Amino acid sequence: AGGPFSAIIKINTNAKYQQSRIEKGLGNSEFKKGNYLAAISYYTESVEIEPTAPALSNRAASHIALKDYKRALEDCQWAQRVDANFPRIYKRMFKAYLSLGRIEEASTALKTAL
């Protein structure tokens, strides 16, 4: 059906997905310890393998913890393009917009989150 290489492609895709999840998990571990720069590094590795809304949203949370609201907002916007139905994006987008003094956009993000 898929030719002789379809199984290899499926295995490679699965391995890629698993590696992305491993990097995200390492990022989560560093985030919980308060090592936000290390967390960003792991989330970046995860995103480079496979961009997912959870990894982008978590990287945004790390940027927020470091008060880098512009980068946090960029990650939230990217996550929104990847999966607009991932709810944590909007909570973090709200925090970033609010911290940047962009009240109307913060309000819109909050309404979307609810």
C-alpha positions in Angstrom: 0.0 0.0 0.0 2.6 2.5 1.1 5.6 0.9 -0.7 8.6 -0.7 0.9 9.7 2.4 2.7 6.4 3.3 4.4 7.3 1.3 7.5 10.7 3.0 7.8 9.1 6.4 7.5 6.5 5.5 10.2 9.3 4.3 12.5 11.3 7.5 11.9 8.2 9.7 12.5 7.5 7.9 15.7 11.1 8.1 16.9 11.1 11.9 16.1 7.9 12.3 18.1 9.3 10.4 21.0 12.5 12.4 21.0 10.5 15.6 20.9 8.5 14.4 23.9 11.7 13.5 25.8 13.2 17.0 25.2 9.9 18.6 26.4 10.0 16.4 29.5 13.5 17.5 30.3 12.4 21.1 29.8 9.5 20.5 32.2 11.9 19.1 34.8 14.2 22.1 34.6 11.2 24.5 34.7 10.0 23.0 37.9 13.5 23.5 39.4 13.4 27.2 38.4 16.1 26.7 35.7 14.3 28.6 33.1 17.2 29.1 30.7 17.8 25.4 30.7 14.1 24.7 30.2 14.1 27.0 27.2 17.0 25.1 25.7 15.2 21.8 26.0 11.9 23.2 24.8 13.7 24.7 21.8 15.2 21.3 21.0 11.7 19.8 21.2 10.3 22.5 18.9 13.1 22.1 16.4 12.3 18.3 16.2 8.5 18.8 16.0 6.7 22.1 16.8 3.8 21.4 19.2 1.6 23.7 21.1 2.5 22.3 24.5 6.2 22.7 24.0 5.8 26.2 22.6 3.4 27.1 25.4 5.9 25.8 28.0 8.7 27.7 26.4 6.5 30.8 26.6 6.0 30.2 30.3 9.8 30.1 30.7 10.1 33.4 28.9 7.4 34.9 31.1 9.3 33.6 34.2 12.3 35.5 32.9 10.2 38.6 32.1 10.9 38.3 28.4 7.3 39.0 27.4 8.0 39.7 23.7 9.5 36.2 23.2 6.7 34.7 25.2 4.2 36.3 23.0 6.0 35.1 19.9 5.9 31.5 21.2 2.2 31.9 22.0 1.4 33.1 18.6 3.3 30.3 17.0 1.6 27.8 19.3 -1.8 29.3 18.2 -0.9 28.6 14.6 0.1 25.0 15.4 -3.1 24.3 17.5 -5.5 27.1 18.2 -7.5 24.8 20.5 -4.7 24.3 23.1 -6.1 26.3 26.0 -2.9 27.2 27.9 -1.7 29.4 25.0 -4.3 32.0 25.8 -3.5 32.1 29.6 0.1 32.8 28.7 -0.8 35.1 25.9 -2.9 37.1 28.4 0.1 37.4 30.8 2.4 38.5 28.0 0.1 41.1 26.6 -0.8 42.4 30.0 2.9 42.7 31.0 3.6 44.6 27.7 0.7 47.0 28.5 -1.4 45.8 25.6 -4.6 45.7 27.6 -7.2 45.2 24.8 -5.2 42.3 23.4 -4.8 40.8 26.9 -8.6 41.1 27.3 -9.2 39.2 24.0 -6.8 36.5 25.0 -8.5 36.1 28.4 -11.9 35.8 26.8 -10.6 33.2 24.4 -9.1 31.3 27.4 -12.5 31.2 29.1 
